[in-house]
Amino acid sequence: MADYKDAIQTEETDDDAITGGEEGMSISSDLIRGHINTIILRSLYDGDKYGYDILNEIESKTGGLYAIKQPTLYSALKRLESLHYVASYYGEFSNGGRRKYFRLTDEGREFVNKSLSEWEYSRTIIDSLIADGDKHFDFSFITEKQKELDAIKKNLTAREAALAEEKNSLKNLQSELERQRSLLSVQSTALSSQKSDYNDLKDKIASQERELAEKERLLNEKQRELATSEAQLERLREETEENNRDMDRLQEQIRTLENASSSDSDEIAALSASLEEKNAALNEKTEELGAKTRELNEKLAELDEKTAALSEKESALKKAQADLENEKAENALAQSESALASSDLIAERNSLKEENAKIGEENETLRAQIERTQNDIADLRTKITSDENELAGKQAEISEKEEHIARLRDELKLKQEQLDDTQQRIETALAAQADAHAAMEEKQKELDEALLKIGEEKQSLAEKEAELAEREKTVQSLTALMQSSESKMTETAQNVEEREAALKEAETALAEEKIRLEPPYGNTIGIRGG
């Protein structure tokens, strides 16, 4: 027994000595050192405590006459925990930390009961040994009281066993309640998760519906753009047809102008040929006129020469006549010779006159011919001038037509460029329309897929709602079951508390009985037979 106790003794310093009471009285720590473990375990006998509670209880029970240092307490608790008399655990958070509680194990409870019995037996023996020598203790009543006490202890042990059983049942109920709470917590967590998933799914569906509405809006915009493109394409086609008609009209005008130009060219060629012929005839007439003019000039020169000769002869004749008249009287022979000479001169004169007349007639004829030729030349020149003017007008008209044709060709080229540009725009519009059709089909496909997906997700949402409702029913059922279990546990706890109160009353009664049975000089309650 001593070895067993030595294994659990603690070393205390002299600072743990009890002081107080009557003046000058004190108890050495050696008297209490061997009971430190029992004191600590007895403090835990009524319930779980943490270190500060144990220190306060010890100091309170001794009226402040004895206090264990914290290092001593925690060193003893550590050794008791290593001997499996005490178990520790952490409680809830309090004031920013978790307190470490200590509870008495079954082995510790058995050790406390044994230590208390040994202490009471030892205290009775010590009282009998160190008390007044004239006093003698009668131990005869101990056996009967011991039997009575044993019966009370058995009854108390039975009650403690029943209470322990009730506590175990309560712990089982608490464990079941904790399990139910844990299950409810899991179910609530799962329900919250499912609600969160449900809300996420609803948000996702709402987002997809918004995306779907946006896609429908974009699709409507694409359709409007497509309708606008088709209208533009129709206008471009109408413009193209109008341009084609304008080009056909311009080409017809160009062909007409070209035909007219060809006809005018033919007429101009005919006029040019006629003008050339007339120029050739004019040249011939001019050459003929030149020849006749030269001939006339020659004859005029000859006439002038003859006229000059005639004038000289007339002068000579006049002079001869004058001389003849002067000499008429002088000489008959001379008269006859003069007459002869005069007759010769007259004949010659007449001949000259005839020749002059003839030359004059020829000159008149030549002048008339020259005048006619000049008139013909003037008419021909007038006609040539008219033809030239007409030719110039035709050429100007042709130039104007050619300029008009050039303008028409430029306009035709511009129309062709516009037509090409319109054709390019039509092709671009057709390509854009094809792209728009493809994009619209793609959007429609995406829209159909989104609608299908939304339908599936709505179906999944309905399933999740049904599952969620089912789980809510399950949680409500579990909550009701837990409330029922809590109610039952509360009733059981009340019963246990009532039994604990009854047990405490029995313990109090037992303690009073122990006090009543104590002899005047020492407590002999709880002593076992040696």
Helices and strands as residue ranges (DSSP letters): H 2-6, G 14-16, E 18-19, E 26-27, H 29-33, H 36-43, E 49-50, H 51-61, H 70-82, E 86-94, E 97-104, H 106-130, H 141-327, H 332-517
